[in-house]
Structures are given as structure tokens and as C-alpha cells.
Amino acid sequence: MNRDPIPKSYSGATTPVCLTVTSLSILLVNDFFGYSQYVKPVTKTLASLGFLYLGVNYGLVNSDQGYYVFIGE
């Protein structure tokens, strides 16, 4: 019996959502405690990349409206 290493119920949204949630969590903790000023630009960039990765993963750029939303982000 041949088994698939990736289950068929695998959602492609797992990676970008985890990236965004982790980045925002680090950002909030850093803002609350005021650890470093350099954390904010890095975490905001990673959170935005998570949103963009999610859009590309679900084919947002395949439609005209989705393309303009993608470029506007």
C-alpha cells in the first residue's frame, strides 16, 4: 500500500498564518516590554510577507481585482 506523505486534508494556509501570528506576537511582546527598536520593522515585514504569501498561495494574483489588491498591499 502506497501512503502519501502529505495528508489530503493539508491546508496550504498553515505556513503563512503561522508566520503572521508568530510575527505579530513577537511585535506585541516587544512593544509591551520595549526590548529593542529594531524588532518592529523586522516583525512587521514578516507579517506582511505572510499575508502576501497567503494571497499567492490561494491564487489571488490570477484575477484582475486580486492582482490590484496584491499590488496595493
N, C-alpha and C positions, 0 to 999 in steps of 0.2 A: 504494500500500500504506500503510495507516494503522498507525503504530507507537505503541505505548503508551509514555508517558514513564517509567512505573514498571514494572520487570520483574515478572512474575507470581510470581517466587520471593522477592519482597521480604518480609522479616520485620518485623513491627511492633515487635519486641523490640530493634531496634538502638538506638534513641534512649534508652530508659530504662537499658539495660545500659551504654551508653557514659557516660551521666550518672553512674551509680552508680560505675563503675570509675574514672572521672576524679576524682570527689569523694573516693573512698577513697584514691586515690593521693596527691592533694594533702594529705589529712589525715595520711597516714603520713609523708610527707616533712616536713610541718610539725612533727609530734610528734618526729621523729628530730632535727631541727636546732633546734627550739624557736624558730621565727621570730616568731610572733605568737599571742597568746591569743584573738584574735578570729576566727581561721580555723576553729577547731574547731566552733563552733556552726553556722557557715555550711555547711561541708562535710558535717557530719552531717545537717543539714536537707536538703541537696540529695540526699544518698544515700537518705534516707528517701522523698523525693519520687519518686526513680527507682523504688523498689520499689512505691510506690502507683500510679504511672503504668503500670507493667507489669501490675499487678493489674487496673486498669480497662481497659487495652488488650486483655487476654485474657478479659474478661467475668467477673472474679471476683465482682463485686457482683450478678450475675444469679441466684445461688443463695443460699439461706438461710445455709448454712455459710460460703460465701465472703464474704457480707456481714459476718458476725460477725468473721471473720479480718481483713477490711479495716478495720472499726471498731477492732479491738484493736491494730492496728499503730499 
